[in-house]
C-alpha cells in the first residue's frame, strides 16, 4: 500500500504520522510523493507504524507482479538470474 493511501484510509495527517515515526511532516511528504527514499531505520519505523501495510517495497516502488522464483535449481542450489527477476518487477505508479 502506498503511504499516501495509508494516511488517507486511516485519516491520519502527515504531521501526526511523522511524530509517530520520529521525523518531520516535510520528510513524510517527500517520501509519500516518491521524491526521496527513506533510510533503512525510517523504513522499518514506517513498516511497524503501519502494521505492515506499507512495506519497504512500497516505499521504493518495487512490486513483484508474480512470485519471484529462483531459476535453474541444480542439486538443491538455486541460481538466481537477474534478467528473470527484472521481468517480475514493475515500476511504481507515481500518479
DAVEN-V90462 format. One record per residue. N is the residue number from 1. RES is the residue in one letter. D_LAST is the distance of its C-alpha to the last C-alpha in whole Angstrom. Layout:
# DAVEN-V90462
N/RES/D_LAST ; N/RES/D_LAST
This chain:
# DAVEN-V90462
1/X/14 ; 2/X/11 ; 3/X/13 ; 4/X/11 ; 5/X/12 ; 6/X/15 ; 7/X/16 ; 8/X/15 ; 9/X/17 ; 10/X/20 ; 11/X/20 ; 12/X/20 ; 13/X/20 ; 14/X/19 ; 15/X/22 ; 16/X/24 ; 17/X/22 ; 18/X/22 ; 19/X/26 ; 20/X/26 ; 21/X/25 ; 22/X/27 ; 23/X/25 ; 24/X/23 ; 25/X/21 ; 26/X/19 ; 27/X/19 ; 28/X/17 ; 29/X/15 ; 30/X/14 ; 31/X/14 ; 32/X/12 ; 33/X/9 ; 34/X/10 ; 35/X/13 ; 36/X/16 ; 37/X/17 ; 38/X/20 ; 39/X/23 ; 40/X/25 ; 41/X/26 ; 42/X/24 ; 43/X/21 ; 44/X/25 ; 45/X/25 ; 46/X/21 ; 47/X/22 ; 48/X/25 ; 49/X/24 ; 50/X/22 ; 51/X/24 ; 52/X/22 ; 53/X/19 ; 54/X/17 ; 55/X/19 ; 56/X/19 ; 57/X/17 ; 58/X/14 ; 59/X/14 ; 60/X/15 ; 61/X/12 ; 62/X/15 ; 63/X/16 ; 64/X/19 ; 65/X/18 ; 66/X/22 ; 67/X/25 ; 68/X/25 ; 69/X/29 ; 70/X/32 ; 71/X/33 ; 72/X/37 ; 73/X/39 ; 74/X/42 ; 75/X/45 ; 76/X/42 ; 77/X/40 ; 78/X/37 ; 79/X/36 ; 80/X/32 ; 81/X/31 ; 82/X/28 ; 83/X/27 ; 84/X/27 ; 85/X/25 ; 86/X/22 ; 87/X/22 ; 88/X/21 ; 89/X/18 ; 90/X/14 ; 91/X/12 ; 92/X/9 ; 93/X/6 ; 94/X/4 ; 95/X/0
